[in-house]
Structure formats: C-alpha cells, structure tokens
Amino acid sequence: MGCRKLYELLGYHQELPGRDKFFDLLATHGLLVRKRKRKFYTTNSNHRFYKHPNLIKGMVPQRKNQIWVSDITYVNVQGTYYYLSLITDAHSRKIVGFELAKSLRAKHSLNALKWAVNMEGKPSIHHSDRGIQYCCDEYVEYLLKQGTKISMSKKGDPLENAIAERVNGIIKNEYLKSYDLTHQNCKEKVAQAIALYNKERPHMSNNMKTPMEIHDGIINPLTTYFRNNKEVLTLTRI
C-alpha cells in the first residue's frame, strides 16, 4: 500500500520517524508506489447505443449497495494485455465483482456484474463510463431487470467516474505491478490482490478503515493490531 496508509498503520510505533523522513526512507530502498502512464484507452464510446445521463453528480452515498461504479483496466501479463472489469461499491470502496479476460467483449463486464449481484444483491444505481460494454443491450437489460437505475459519466471525463478510476490505479500500482504474473497464475493473483485490498487497505474516505470493515463489519486482526498494538494478534491470511 502507499506511504500515507503505511504511516498511519504504523503510527503507534515509538521509533517511527517523521512523515517526510519515513517517505525518504522508503524512497531510498525503492519501496515507493510509482504511477504508470496510461498507454491506451479501454473505452469506446463511439457506438449506436443510448448514453444515459449522470445521476450521481454531487451525490454522497450513505449506505452500501446504493451506488456501484464500474470500469475496465488493462493488466500486462508476460507481454499480453488482459482486461480487468471491476465493480466497486461507492460507499465502502469494496470491490464487489470482477473478471479478468483476454478481450474487451461485453460478456466479461456482464459476468463481473452478475457475480456482484449474486454476492451482494442489486444496487440502487449503477454508474460507469459510456463504453460500449456498459451501453450494449445485454448489460442494460440485465440492470433494468434488477430494477437498477443506470448512470453514466460524460464522454472523456474521468472525474465523473473518479472512484472507479482510483480503484483501478490502486489494484495495478499497489499490488499487481509487484507480482510475477504469468498466463497460468494471473487470475489467481488478481483475486489475491482484490482480497488484500478489500481486507487490509485502509481508506482516508473510510476514516482509515478497510472496505470490508465498512461494507461487511468484518475486522481484520492485522490492521486492528497495527491501530492498537495492545490487541491480541491472530493472523488469518489468505
């Protein structure tokens, strides 16, 4: 995870240096999370399907499953690009559905959505960009069948789907880039990264709690220990 999150979790430690020195220490040892420039876009909004208006602009979700945000990012596996479809709960920041595939076909995004619905139930609002995967008949019909309202960002404006964009970057830069991904293990490694993100990574927007603490009320003993070192440490890692 990034420096600020790590510094927060280690805040109890008496020998912890100041924040700037802590950043410098990690930089010296090559441990800072580095952002990568985006090489290409996964969104094709030049299509015949209806583009829905943005229903969540200025809205702050008050409960889980009120707003789900969706996006697709790419993952480099031994020189081959795979595509990762993510469904994230906007209130808790928990990733509730995902699928990794070798193509951008809409069925993969739909599979991620179906998995999320099977695990969590239906959302009140589903928000995405205007990509053909989210505007196509199959995806829209499935959402309408659930009684879910459909919301979409403006063309070329990532700020209108900022939560999804942020989660994409976290999974890729804080987790997957440090993994030795192969064609044989990439799906397992992506699942591992998402589990660690959901269970262990605190969010400032969650008052430094993890997505699962907010979404499911499940406390991870590792993060609890770092917040309060007087707690009994019982590790249950995947």
C-alpha positions, 0 to 999 in steps of 0.5 A, spaced: 500 500 500 502 507 499 506 511 504 500 515 507 496 508 509 503 505 511 504 511 516 498 511 519 498 503 520 504 504 523 503 510 527 503 507 534 510 505 533 515 509 538 521 509 533 517 511 527 520 517 524 517 523 521 512 523 515 517 526 510 523 522 513 519 515 513 517 517 505 525 518 504 526 512 507 522 508 503 524 512 497 531 510 498 530 502 498 525 503 492 519 501 496 515 507 493 508 506 489 510 509 482 504 511 477 504 508 470 502 512 464 496 510 461 498 507 454 491 506 451 484 507 452 479 501 454 473 505 452 469 506 446 464 510 446 463 511 439 457 506 438 449 506 436 447 505 443 443 510 448 448 514 453 444 515 459 445 521 463 449 522 470 445 521 476 450 521 481 453 528 480 454 531 487 451 525 490 454 522 497 452 515 498 450 513 505 449 506 505 452 500 501 449 497 495 446 504 493 451 506 488 456 501 484 461 504 479 464 500 474 470 500 469 475 496 465 483 496 466 488 493 462 493 488 466 500 486 462 501 479 463 508 476 460 507 481 454 499 480 453 494 485 455 488 482 459 482 486 461 480 487 468 472 489 469 471 491 476 465 493 480 466 497 486 461 499 491 461 507 492 460 507 499 465 502 502 470 502 496 469 494 496 470 491 490 464 487 489 465 483 482 470 482 477 473 478 471 479 478 468 479 476 460 483 476 454 478 481 450 474 487 451 467 483 449 461 485 453 460 478 456 466 479 461 463 486 464 456 482 464 459 476 468 463 481 473 456 484 474 452 478 475 457 475 480 456 482 484 449 481 484 449 474 486 454 476 492 451 482 494 444 483 491 442 489 486 444 496 487 440 502 487 444 505 481 449 503 477 454 508 474 460 507 469 463 510 463 459 510 456 463 504 453 460 500 449 460 494 454 456 498 459 451 501 453 450 494 449 443 491 450 445 485 454 448 489 460 442 494 460 437 489 460 440 485 465 440 492 470 433 494 468 431 487 470 434 488 477 430 494 477 437 498 477 437 505 475 443 506 470 448 512 470 453 514 466 459 519 466 460 524 460 464 522 454 472 523 456 471 525 463 474 521 468 472 525 474 465 523 473 467 516 474 473 518 479 472 512 484 472 507 479 478 510 476 482 510 483 480 503 484 483 501 478 490 505 479 490 502 486 489 494 484 495 495 478 500 500 482 499 497 489 499 490 488 499 487 481 505 491 478 509 487 484 507 480 482 510 475 477 504 474 473 504 469 468 498 466 463 497 460 468 497 464 475 494 471 473 487 470 475 489 467 481 493 473 483 488 478 481 483 475 486 489 475 491 490 482 490 482 484 490 482 480 497 488 484 500 485 490 498 478 489 500 481 486 507 487 490 509 487 497 505 485 502 509 481 508 506 482 516 508 474 516 505 473 510 510 476 514 516 482 509 515 478 503 515 478 497 510 472 496 505 470 490 508 470 493 515 465 498 512 461 494 507 461 487 511 463 489 519 468 484 518 475 486 522 481 484 520 486 482 526 492 485 522 490 492 521 486 492 528 493 490 531 497 495 527 491 501 530 492 498 537 498 494 538 495 492 545 490 487 541 491 480 541 494 478 534 491 472 530 493 472 523 488 469 518 491 470 511 489 468 505 
